[in-house]
Amino acid sequence: MSPKNSSKFNPDCRDCPRLADFLDQTAEKYPDYHARPVAPFGDPAARLLIVGLAPGMHGANATGRPFTGDYAGILLYQTLFDFGFSNHPVSVSRDDGLRLSGCRITNAVKCLPPQNKPLLEETKQCNHYLLSELSSLPRPAVVMALGKIAHDAVLRSLGLRLSAHAFGHERVHSLGEGLTLIDSYHCSRYNTQTRRLTPDMFADVFRRTQQLLKDDQAPAGTG
């Protein structure tokens, strides 16, 4: 992971024309919304980085904080609280007093995409920001990917072959350089309401994550 190939978050980034135009439209329709790239949130010294997909229209795009104010954040922040990573179980706004300890949250794509579906080239364009976040993690560290797009984005940012690390819920992958990746289904409304992802399943991922964080070295993965 070469720092020269990564760059820190830019709140004024407009590198993806489709996303920049959509943010402009959104800001006009919802003038009180954040409607800009959404920065990572949490403990700057964390050894756990949770990677989601992209800001939601009425969630992070509105509040300016990942998974804050939308349905997907309900299960995520409750589980973070249950496992001692958060001081509150509910995330409502950037000024609600919620703090993360030992954990940071980001998205593979920093800007709101139309229909919550970023294009592959937009995910790749954002990869240098993700690489910067991964490079800054103290070692050993664990990365939790919420969904396959986030999983693939982590691998691409590190220059790793997707075929060597197949996505699978609660699957663990050793990425080298002190990094371990663990997968989870995304905590989206669809996945939770259809019970593709249950609270117990999500808790199992966090239990495994806590065990990985306790290990002195990133373990050999199963991916």
N, C-alpha and C positions, 0 to 999 in steps of 0.2 A: 504494500500500500504506500505509494509514493505521495507525500504531501504536495508535490508540484502538480499532481494530476487531480487534486481536490481543491475545493474552495468553500469558504464559510457561507452560511445562509445570507442571502441578499433579499431584504424586504421589498426592494424595488425591482426585482427580476421580472423581465418581460421577454425572456428568451423563446417562449412558445407562443407564436402569434394567436393561435386559436384560443388558448387559455387566457391570454392577456385581453383579447377582445371580449371574451365571455365575462371576465371580471369587471370590465368597464360597463357592460350591459347590466350586470348584477348590482354594481354600485349605484347606477342610475335608478334601478327599480327599488333597491333597498338602501337608501342613503345612510342609514344608521349602522349598516353591516360593516364588518372589517374589510371584506372584499379585496384582499391583497394576499400575497403569499403568506402562509402560516408557519411561524417559527417553531422549532422543537421546544418542548416544555419539560421541565423537571430538574433533577439534581445534576449539576455540571460534572460532578465526580462519580456519577453512577457507573456501575459495572453491568447494568441491565439496560438495554435499549430496545424499546418496543416499536416496531415499524408497522404502521397501518398503510392504507391505500392512498387516500387523498382527503382533503377537507370536504365535509358535507355542506350542502347549500345552507341549511338552517342550523348547522352545528358550528364546526370550526371556522367556516367561512363567515359566519355571523359574529362569533365571539372572539376569533383570533387565537384560540387555543385548541390544540388537538383533542378531538373527541369530547368537546365541551358544548353542552346544549343540544346534543342530538341523541337519538335512540341507542346508537352503538356505544355511547359512553356510559350508559346505565350499568351494563354488566361489567365493563372494563374497570370503571372507577370503584364499583362495589368490591370487585375481586382484588384490586390493588389495596384497598383499605383492609380487607379481610386478611391479607398476607403481609401487612405492615409496611407497604410501600407508600401509603398515602395517609394523611391526617384526617381526611373526610371521605365518606362513601359516595358523595354526590358532587358532580361538577356542573356548575350552572353558568358561571361567568368568570372572566379573568380576575375579577376583584372579589371572589367569594372566599378567599383565605385558604384555599386548598393548596397544599404543598406535597411534593413527592420527595421521598428519601430513598436513595439507592437505585433510582429508576428514572429514565428519561423516555419521552414519547415523541415520535416524529412520524412523518408520512413519506412514502416513496415518491409521491408527487405533491409538491408544496402548494399548488393552486387548485381551486375548484374546477373540475372538468364537467362539461355538459353531460347530463344524465349519469353523473358519477362514474364515467367511464373514460379514463385517460387513454390516449393512443400510445402504442408501443414507443414511438419516437419521442413522445413527451416524457414517458417514464425514463427513457435513456438520457434525455436532455437533463433531467433532474439528478441523474446518478452521481454527479460530481459533488453535490451537496451531501448526499448520503455517504459517500466515501469519506468526506471530511468528518462526519459524525462518527463513523466507524473508526477512523484513524485516531480520534481523540479519546476513545474509550480506554480507561485503565485496564491493564491485562492482569489475569485472565478476565474475559468478559463474555456475557451471553447476549445474543440478539434474538428476540422473539418476533417472528414474522406472522402477522395476522392476515392469512390468506396467501394464495399462490402468487399474486402479482407482487406483493411485498417480498415474498420469498425469492422470486426471480430477480427483483431489483437489488436485493442484497448480494446475490451471487454475481450479477452483472457488474455491480460497482467494484467488486473485488477481482474481476477478471476471471471468474471461475465458470466451468462448464455446467450448464443447467442439467445436462444428462447425468452428471456425476452425483447429483444431490436431488433426488425426486421429492417433491412436496408430499407430506403426509401428516395428518393431525397427530401431534405429540411425537413426531419423529425428530431425532436429534442428529445434527451434522457437525463434524469437526471441520472447520474451515482453515485451520492453521493460524500461525501468528497469535496464538492465545485466544482465538475467537471460536465460540460454539453457537450454532444456530439451532433454535427449536421452533417448530411450526405449530400453528393453531389455525383452525377455521376462524374466519373473521367473525367478530361479535356483532354482526349486522342485524337489523330487524328481521330480515328474511331468514337468516340462519338460526336465530334464537327462537323465532315464532314457529318455524317448521321443526325445531328441536334437532336440527343437524348439529347444533352446538348447544349443549345444556350447561347450566351453571356448574354442575358436577364435572363435566368434561373440561370446562375452562379451568376449574380449580385444580384438576389433575395436571394440566400443563404448568400451572404456577408452582405446584408442589415439586414437579420435576425440575423446574427452573431454579427454585431455591436450593435444591440439592446440587445442581450444577454450579451455582454460585459459591457453595461451600467447599467445593473441590479446589485443591491447590493449583491444579492444571486443567485446562480444557480436555475433556475425555475424548477418547476415540469414538466417533459417531457411528450411528447405525444407517446413515444415509449414504 
